[in-house]
Amino acid sequence: MKYGLVGAKGKMGKEIRELFSSHGDDLVLEVDVDHFVERGIPEVIVDFSSPNAVPTTVELCKRYSAHLVIGTTALTQEHFELLRELGQHVAVVQSFNFSEGIAIFQKLLRNFSRLFTDWDCWIVETHHNQKKDAPSGTALMLKREVGREVPISSLRIGGIFGEHVVYFANANEVFEIKHSALSRKVFASGARKAALFCLKAKKGFYNFLDVLEGGIEHG
């Protein structure tokens, strides 16, 4: 697979480069602040960088007719409009979390949150002290799956890669679902699954659950 990488010098960029390289993928486009190296035409571009890079990333995808896998957090409605428009031309996979466990977490909440309608609910998310946005995009995804207004507590401490807990409680019981990421490799692995999915998918706007379930195009 020939791929491009936006945020090539960042921590996630290095994880993605290392994992993709271990599978023999060819990095033909490197993009970062004051850094642009082109060695060929990418089939797919991977971006885990900054919301500020989204317009540039979209333009690069159009220039090369490349699919897009984007895991950038703190996206605005304007960013989503750009990505959905791009999805009219190529396959776009967007998620705030490319962990398979988080995708399963989403599905569990989607299917069973209705059973906890009369219970209190609270989400607690913990990340390393370098993470800028709070609450995390993942916590917001989980909140949407709960399907009602839910408070979110955000902790920024140490070097934790990502921990999300959803609590349900009544006067007599506490039920919790927890997911912990043990390294950034889990996100790089999910990004590669999404990139391979793009190579076979029809143009459209997808999320990571679509990738794991075989692809359901979103309007």
Backbone bond lengths (Angstrom), bond angles and torsions (degrees), N, CA, C in turn:
res aa  C-N    CA-C-N  psi(-1)  N-CA   C-N-CA  omega(-1)  CA-C   N-CA-C  phi
1 M - - - 1.457 - - 1.527 108.86 -
2 K 1.323 116.56 129.53 1.460 121.76 174.11 1.524 108.17 -94.04
3 Y 1.331 116.25 123.33 1.464 118.57 -174.59 1.517 111.43 -135.03
4 G 1.329 114.41 158.37 1.448 122.55 173.55 1.514 109.11 -111.13
5 L 1.317 116.89 154.30 1.459 121.07 -177.06 1.518 109.97 -133.63
6 V 1.330 116.63 115.36 1.460 122.56 174.51 1.528 107.67 -94.61
7 G 1.320 116.49 131.68 1.462 119.83 -170.72 1.514 110.19 84.15
8 A 1.321 116.35 34.89 1.467 121.99 -172.39 1.523 113.08 -62.72
9 K 1.338 117.55 -26.04 1.461 120.54 -177.39 1.525 113.40 -92.91
10 G 1.328 117.03 -6.27 1.460 120.56 -178.15 1.525 112.94 -78.24
11 K 1.333 116.09 173.77 1.463 120.91 -178.48 1.522 111.82 -62.73
12 M 1.338 116.64 -45.23 1.464 118.81 177.88 1.522 110.34 -68.86
13 G 1.326 116.95 -35.33 1.458 120.17 177.28 1.518 111.33 -57.80
14 K 1.324 116.67 -43.59 1.464 121.09 179.63 1.529 111.57 -66.12
15 E 1.344 116.67 -39.06 1.476 120.18 177.48 1.526 110.48 -64.27
16 I 1.329 116.36 -43.58 1.468 121.02 -179.36 1.522 110.47 -64.28
17 R 1.326 116.70 -45.67 1.457 121.04 179.25 1.539 110.76 -58.52
18 E 1.321 115.76 -45.02 1.466 120.20 -177.84 1.528 111.54 -64.44
19 L 1.333 116.88 -46.30 1.459 119.75 -177.21 1.525 111.44 -70.00
20 F 1.331 117.29 -44.91 1.465 120.39 179.44 1.530 109.92 -61.24
21 S 1.333 116.60 -40.85 1.461 121.00 -179.59 1.526 111.09 -62.47
22 S 1.338 116.60 -36.39 1.468 120.17 -179.70 1.520 111.82 -64.70
23 H 1.346 116.63 -19.17 1.467 121.51 177.27 1.530 112.17 -98.89
24 G 1.337 116.52 4.50 1.454 120.45 177.95 1.515 115.09 83.57
25 D 1.346 117.36 12.06 1.468 120.21 178.91 1.530 109.63 -72.26
26 D 1.321 115.88 153.06 1.458 122.56 -172.41 1.528 110.29 -109.62
27 L 1.332 116.52 112.28 1.462 121.62 178.08 1.528 108.71 -80.14
28 V 1.339 116.67 107.14 1.465 120.73 -174.54 1.523 112.93 -108.57
29 L 1.346 116.74 -6.07 1.466 120.04 179.61 1.523 109.21 -145.59
30 E 1.347 116.52 121.01 1.465 122.23 177.77 1.522 108.73 -117.58
31 V 1.330 115.71 127.22 1.466 120.43 -178.75 1.525 109.44 -132.13
32 D 1.303 116.16 132.90 1.461 122.09 172.51 1.530 106.82 -157.87
33 V 1.306 117.12 -178.27 1.462 120.44 177.67 1.526 108.46 -61.19
34 D 1.320 117.24 123.24 1.469 122.98 -178.93 1.522 112.55 57.42
35 H 1.332 116.24 32.51 1.473 119.60 -179.65 1.521 108.73 -147.71
36 F 1.335 116.07 121.23 1.457 120.90 178.94 1.528 107.79 -148.81
37 V 1.328 116.11 112.98 1.457 121.89 179.66 1.520 108.36 -126.83
38 E 1.313 116.40 121.56 1.464 122.06 -179.26 1.524 109.33 -117.43
39 R 1.339 115.46 121.21 1.457 120.72 179.42 1.531 112.23 -119.95
40 G 1.324 115.98 2.06 1.450 120.58 -178.45 1.516 109.91 170.74
41 I 1.322 116.33 -170.70 1.464 122.43 -178.50 1.531 109.39 -102.87
42 P 1.329 118.32 117.62 1.461 120.55 -179.30 1.528 112.31 -75.08
43 E 1.334 115.36 143.88 1.462 120.63 172.72 1.528 110.29 -82.14
44 V 1.324 115.49 -30.89 1.467 121.71 -179.71 1.522 108.22 -145.31
45 I 1.330 115.98 145.15 1.461 122.02 176.66 1.526 108.41 -113.53
46 V 1.335 115.82 136.46 1.463 122.32 179.37 1.520 108.35 -113.13
47 D 1.331 116.52 130.35 1.467 121.14 -176.58 1.520 109.92 -134.51
48 F 1.351 116.37 112.91 1.466 122.93 173.83 1.528 108.11 -123.96
49 S 1.321 117.16 41.89 1.465 119.35 -170.30 1.528 112.75 -102.31
50 S 1.316 116.33 -104.65 1.464 122.18 -172.43 1.522 110.45 -130.61
51 P 1.335 117.98 148.84 1.467 119.63 175.71 1.528 112.70 -55.92
52 N 1.327 116.51 -30.71 1.465 119.97 179.76 1.522 112.65 -63.65
53 A 1.334 116.70 -21.65 1.464 120.85 -177.41 1.522 112.99 -85.81
54 V 1.328 117.96 -10.47 1.462 120.59 -172.62 1.535 113.21 -56.87
55 P 1.331 119.89 -49.06 1.475 118.57 179.50 1.523 112.89 -57.41
56 T 1.338 116.60 -41.91 1.462 120.22 178.22 1.521 111.22 -64.06
57 T 1.332 116.44 -43.12 1.463 121.16 179.50 1.522 110.88 -60.58
58 V 1.317 116.77 -44.08 1.470 121.13 179.67 1.525 110.26 -62.17
59 E 1.331 116.73 -42.76 1.465 120.08 179.31 1.519 111.60 -64.47
60 L 1.335 117.18 -37.54 1.466 120.58 177.47 1.527 110.83 -64.92
61 C 1.333 116.60 -40.73 1.467 120.28 178.37 1.528 110.77 -61.26
62 K 1.323 115.81 -40.61 1.461 119.84 178.70 1.527 110.95 -68.27
63 R 1.331 116.21 -40.19 1.462 120.20 -178.60 1.532 111.26 -61.41
64 Y 1.343 116.29 -41.82 1.460 120.59 -175.77 1.535 113.24 -98.63
65 S 1.344 116.66 -0.74 1.478 120.87 -171.77 1.526 110.03 53.59
66 A 1.327 115.13 42.53 1.467 122.08 -176.99 1.523 110.45 -98.29
67 H 1.317 116.00 144.14 1.464 121.75 173.04 1.534 108.49 -71.33
68 L 1.326 116.35 167.98 1.468 120.03 -176.18 1.520 111.51 -134.01
69 V 1.330 114.87 133.62 1.467 123.02 167.86 1.520 106.08 -117.22
70 I 1.328 117.32 117.60 1.462 120.29 -175.79 1.525 111.59 -127.82
71 G 1.342 114.79 124.48 1.457 120.94 -179.77 1.512 112.54 -117.44
72 T 1.326 116.82 16.13 1.466 122.18 179.30 1.527 110.35 -64.30
73 T 1.322 116.73 138.97 1.467 121.07 178.88 1.528 110.14 -99.63
74 A 1.331 115.11 175.97 1.480 122.91 178.35 1.524 112.15 61.40
75 L 1.327 117.26 35.44 1.460 120.64 177.79 1.530 110.56 -77.14
76 T 1.323 116.26 147.56 1.459 122.33 178.01 1.529 109.92 -100.22
77 Q 1.326 115.35 174.29 1.457 119.81 177.09 1.525 111.00 -60.27
78 E 1.331 116.85 -36.16 1.463 120.87 178.63 1.525 111.26 -62.83
79 H 1.329 116.24 -38.93 1.465 119.74 176.90 1.525 110.87 -63.48
80 F 1.325 116.19 -43.66 1.469 119.65 -179.84 1.525 111.17 -64.42
81 E 1.312 116.52 -35.09 1.471 119.17 177.00 1.528 110.59 -63.24
82 L 1.339 116.93 -41.36 1.462 120.80 177.17 1.531 110.91 -62.78
83 L 1.326 116.15 -42.65 1.463 120.38 -177.31 1.525 111.62 -69.50
84 R 1.319 116.37 -39.34 1.477 119.17 178.66 1.528 110.67 -67.73
85 E 1.318 116.63 -36.60 1.461 119.17 176.73 1.527 110.41 -65.85
86 L 1.328 116.67 -39.84 1.464 120.66 176.24 1.523 110.61 -61.68
87 G 1.340 116.05 -34.63 1.455 120.96 179.28 1.525 113.94 -65.04
88 Q 1.319 117.33 -9.91 1.462 120.60 173.92 1.524 111.43 -79.54
89 H 1.339 116.21 -10.31 1.462 121.08 -176.49 1.530 113.02 -116.44
90 V 1.339 116.65 -35.12 1.462 121.89 -177.70 1.531 108.44 -140.60
91 A 1.321 116.18 177.10 1.465 120.31 174.66 1.528 109.48 -83.86
92 V 1.322 116.11 130.20 1.463 122.37 178.84 1.531 107.94 -123.25
93 V 1.329 116.92 124.60 1.465 121.48 174.01 1.519 107.65 -112.37
94 Q 1.332 116.25 116.02 1.461 121.72 179.99 1.519 109.84 -117.94
95 S 1.317 116.04 132.72 1.456 120.66 172.30 1.515 108.26 -156.02
96 F 1.325 116.61 151.87 1.455 120.70 173.59 1.520 110.81 -85.18
97 N 1.334 116.30 -5.77 1.458 119.83 -179.60 1.525 108.98 -155.46
98 F 1.330 116.62 123.77 1.455 121.23 -178.56 1.528 112.19 -103.62
99 S 1.322 116.86 26.86 1.458 122.47 174.22 1.528 109.75 -84.93
100 E 1.334 116.91 132.45 1.468 119.89 176.56 1.522 110.65 -62.32
101 G 1.343 116.14 -36.37 1.464 119.77 -179.76 1.515 112.48 -62.79
102 I 1.338 117.02 -39.84 1.462 120.44 178.37 1.523 110.33 -66.95
103 A 1.329 117.29 -37.47 1.472 119.98 177.33 1.524 110.70 -61.75
104 I 1.333 116.52 -40.63 1.467 120.48 176.57 1.524 110.23 -66.60
105 F 1.338 116.13 -39.80 1.467 122.83 176.20 1.535 109.54 -54.94
106 Q 1.337 116.53 -48.00 1.465 121.12 178.27 1.526 111.57 -56.50
107 K 1.315 115.02 -45.17 1.457 119.57 -176.28 1.530 111.16 -67.45
108 L 1.318 116.14 -37.94 1.468 119.78 176.79 1.531 110.71 -60.48
109 L 1.341 115.88 -46.51 1.465 119.53 179.52 1.519 111.43 -64.18
110 R 1.332 116.34 -41.14 1.462 120.97 -179.43 1.530 111.02 -59.33
111 N 1.330 115.73 -39.91 1.463 120.49 -174.14 1.523 113.81 -85.70
112 F 1.361 117.37 -27.04 1.456 118.21 -169.79 1.532 115.57 -122.27
113 S 1.345 117.96 -5.57 1.468 119.09 -178.93 1.522 112.39 -60.53
114 R 1.342 116.77 -29.69 1.469 120.44 -179.70 1.526 111.41 -61.11
115 L 1.335 117.39 -24.02 1.465 120.61 179.18 1.529 111.79 -73.73
116 F 1.344 116.29 -14.43 1.466 121.05 -178.15 1.525 111.91 -110.68
117 T 1.322 117.24 23.76 1.463 121.54 -175.62 1.522 112.70 -54.96
118 D 1.314 118.09 -38.26 1.465 122.17 -176.88 1.529 113.14 -92.46
119 W 1.324 116.94 7.18 1.460 121.77 179.59 1.530 109.61 -99.61
120 D 1.341 116.06 151.33 1.451 119.92 169.70 1.532 108.88 -66.97
121 C 1.326 115.87 153.89 1.457 120.20 178.38 1.522 109.54 -140.69
122 W 1.326 116.17 141.53 1.455 121.91 178.86 1.524 108.54 -148.80
123 I 1.332 116.70 138.96 1.466 121.48 177.27 1.523 109.00 -112.42
124 V 1.323 115.47 132.32 1.462 121.21 176.55 1.525 107.95 -122.50
125 E 1.339 116.54 124.81 1.474 120.13 178.46 1.518 109.61 -124.61
126 T 1.342 115.78 139.59 1.455 122.47 -177.50 1.522 109.72 -128.23
127 H 1.343 116.21 131.53 1.463 121.51 178.21 1.523 109.52 -139.08
128 H 1.329 115.11 169.81 1.463 122.70 178.03 1.532 110.72 -60.75
129 N 1.314 115.00 159.25 1.470 119.94 -173.44 1.522 114.21 -75.64
130 Q 1.348 117.75 1.07 1.461 120.67 176.28 1.532 112.77 -95.40
131 K 1.324 115.98 -8.99 1.472 119.04 -178.30 1.521 109.71 -72.07
132 K 1.332 115.68 130.13 1.464 120.46 -171.20 1.522 113.48 -88.22
133 D 1.352 117.72 -38.01 1.460 118.79 -173.83 1.533 111.02 -90.68
134 A 1.315 115.43 147.05 1.465 122.38 176.33 1.528 108.06 -153.96
135 P 1.335 119.05 132.43 1.466 125.34 -1.41 1.526 111.84 -69.51
136 S 1.303 116.00 165.46 1.458 120.49 -179.53 1.526 110.83 -68.21
137 G 1.326 115.62 154.50 1.457 119.66 175.84 1.514 111.60 -59.70
138 T 1.335 116.23 -33.93 1.471 120.22 179.02 1.525 110.70 -64.53
139 A 1.337 116.43 -43.12 1.471 119.75 178.75 1.525 110.56 -60.82
140 L 1.321 116.47 -38.56 1.469 120.16 178.73 1.532 110.85 -67.74
141 M 1.341 117.18 -36.17 1.472 120.31 175.85 1.524 109.94 -63.16
142 L 1.327 116.36 -44.00 1.471 120.18 -179.18 1.532 110.70 -65.45
143 K 1.318 115.99 -38.92 1.468 120.34 177.83 1.526 110.65 -59.55
144 R 1.340 116.86 -42.26 1.469 119.80 178.98 1.522 111.42 -61.82
145 E 1.333 116.25 -35.49 1.459 119.29 -179.75 1.529 111.91 -71.79
146 V 1.336 116.95 -30.00 1.475 119.83 175.80 1.524 109.61 -64.35
147 G 1.335 116.77 -35.53 1.450 120.26 172.23 1.512 115.82 86.22
148 R 1.320 117.77 16.50 1.468 120.74 176.08 1.523 108.61 -154.88
149 E 1.316 115.33 172.69 1.459 119.51 -179.55 1.528 109.23 -68.13
150 V 1.333 115.97 125.47 1.463 121.31 -175.60 1.532 108.36 -136.66
151 P 1.336 119.00 130.49 1.461 120.19 176.26 1.529 110.61 -69.89
152 I 1.332 115.47 148.09 1.459 122.09 178.79 1.520 108.76 -126.39
153 S 1.325 116.39 129.42 1.463 121.71 173.29 1.521 108.81 -106.37
154 S 1.348 116.55 133.87 1.464 121.62 -177.30 1.525 110.30 -119.08
155 L 1.318 116.61 128.27 1.457 123.07 175.83 1.520 108.79 -114.43
156 R 1.335 117.20 136.79 1.467 122.72 177.49 1.520 107.56 -124.88
157 I 1.331 115.19 92.96 1.465 119.74 -173.82 1.529 110.54 -140.84
158 G 1.324 114.93 142.67 1.453 121.01 171.66 1.512 114.09 57.08
159 G 1.329 115.25 -142.66 1.460 121.72 -176.15 1.509 113.67 -116.32
160 I 1.333 117.73 27.98 1.466 122.00 -176.48 1.530 110.07 -66.91
161 F 1.327 116.88 127.63 1.466 121.44 -176.17 1.525 112.29 -73.47
162 G 1.317 116.79 -31.64 1.457 119.88 178.73 1.521 111.00 162.22
163 E 1.328 115.65 123.50 1.463 120.74 177.85 1.527 107.91 -137.99
164 H 1.330 116.84 129.06 1.462 121.99 -178.89 1.529 109.61 -129.65
165 V 1.314 115.22 130.12 1.465 121.20 178.77 1.523 108.84 -129.24
166 V 1.326 116.28 130.09 1.464 121.59 172.81 1.523 107.25 -110.90
167 Y 1.329 115.93 121.86 1.467 122.01 179.41 1.521 109.99 -104.30
168 F 1.318 116.42 136.30 1.456 123.46 167.09 1.528 106.56 -120.85
169 A 1.334 117.23 135.08 1.465 119.07 -176.90 1.515 111.07 -149.19
170 N 1.333 115.61 144.70 1.462 122.35 166.83 1.521 107.60 -124.62
171 A 1.311 118.29 -167.33 1.460 120.80 -174.30 1.522 112.58 -65.33
172 N 1.329 117.27 -21.27 1.458 119.99 -172.04 1.532 114.84 -120.27
173 E 1.344 117.22 -11.59 1.460 119.45 -173.44 1.525 111.25 -142.24
174 V 1.317 114.85 152.10 1.465 121.77 171.60 1.525 107.73 -130.02
175 F 1.323 114.89 128.77 1.462 121.68 179.22 1.528 106.80 -122.39
176 E 1.332 117.14 128.81 1.461 118.88 -179.34 1.529 111.09 -133.17
177 I 1.337 114.59 145.77 1.462 122.44 174.06 1.523 106.58 -120.99
178 K 1.338 116.19 129.01 1.461 120.35 -172.64 1.520 110.47 -132.33
179 H 1.332 114.71 140.30 1.466 120.34 173.35 1.523 108.97 -132.92
180 S 1.330 116.00 134.49 1.463 121.66 177.43 1.521 109.90 -126.33
181 A 1.318 116.73 130.27 1.464 121.62 173.31 1.526 107.99 -90.05
182 L 1.331 117.09 128.77 1.459 121.21 -175.69 1.529 112.94 -92.28
183 S 1.333 117.28 -16.24 1.460 121.00 175.63 1.523 109.01 -163.43
184 R 1.333 116.44 167.78 1.462 120.74 177.87 1.529 111.53 -72.19
185 K 1.325 116.83 -14.10 1.468 120.01 -179.10 1.521 111.72 -59.63
186 V 1.327 117.12 -31.01 1.465 119.95 -179.25 1.530 110.24 -62.33
187 F 1.326 117.45 -36.00 1.464 121.18 -179.77 1.534 111.06 -75.91
188 A 1.337 116.07 -36.86 1.463 119.93 177.43 1.521 110.64 -65.42
189 S 1.336 116.51 -39.75 1.463 120.90 178.18 1.523 111.20 -63.15
190 G 1.333 116.31 -42.72 1.459 120.12 177.78 1.516 111.71 -65.57
191 A 1.334 116.66 -37.00 1.462 120.43 178.53 1.522 110.70 -63.29
192 R 1.327 116.84 -38.33 1.468 118.85 179.31 1.531 111.00 -68.81
193 K 1.331 117.00 -40.07 1.475 119.59 175.20 1.531 110.13 -57.57
194 A 1.345 115.71 -42.16 1.463 120.16 -179.61 1.530 110.62 -66.79
195 A 1.334 117.19 -39.10 1.461 120.72 179.67 1.523 111.13 -63.72
196 L 1.330 116.81 -43.44 1.470 120.79 178.19 1.527 110.49 -64.95
197 F 1.320 116.12 -37.08 1.462 121.41 176.71 1.528 110.37 -60.10
198 C 1.340 115.98 -43.25 1.464 120.82 -178.71 1.523 112.05 -58.52
199 L 1.320 116.75 -36.62 1.462 120.81 -176.48 1.525 112.18 -64.15
200 K 1.341 116.25 -22.82 1.462 120.93 -177.96 1.527 113.08 -109.11
201 A 1.325 116.49 -14.21 1.467 120.46 -173.00 1.526 111.75 -81.43
202 K 1.328 115.41 157.32 1.457 120.72 169.87 1.524 108.25 -74.28
203 K 1.310 115.95 159.95 1.461 119.07 176.06 1.524 108.86 -58.24
204 G 1.322 116.84 146.74 1.460 120.79 -178.05 1.513 110.79 157.77
205 F 1.315 115.85 178.29 1.466 123.02 -178.82 1.521 107.44 -112.34
206 Y 1.328 116.34 118.36 1.460 122.22 -173.34 1.527 110.98 -124.05
207 N 1.341 115.59 160.84 1.461 119.95 169.34 1.531 108.98 -115.10
208 F 1.318 117.10 178.72 1.464 120.04 -173.91 1.525 112.22 -69.98
209 L 1.319 117.60 -29.89 1.465 119.88 174.34 1.523 110.63 -60.95
210 D 1.324 116.72 -38.31 1.466 120.77 176.56 1.528 110.47 -59.29
211 V 1.324 115.41 -41.18 1.465 120.14 179.44 1.528 110.67 -61.08
212 L 1.323 116.34 -47.13 1.457 120.58 -177.24 1.514 112.71 -70.93
213 E 1.337 116.65 -27.70 1.461 120.55 -177.37 1.527 113.04 -96.80
214 G 1.338 116.67 -0.85 1.446 118.37 174.11 1.518 115.74 104.87
215 G 1.344 116.71 -1.51 1.461 118.26 171.12 1.509 115.59 100.92
216 I 1.324 115.40 102.01 1.456 122.34 173.60 1.508 106.43 -121.87
217 E 1.310 117.81 113.96 1.461 119.92 -174.55 1.519 110.92 -67.91
218 H 1.327 114.07 137.22 1.461 120.73 177.68 1.511 109.86 -103.49
219 G 1.339 117.10 141.47 1.450 120.33 178.50 1.504 112.05 -78.50
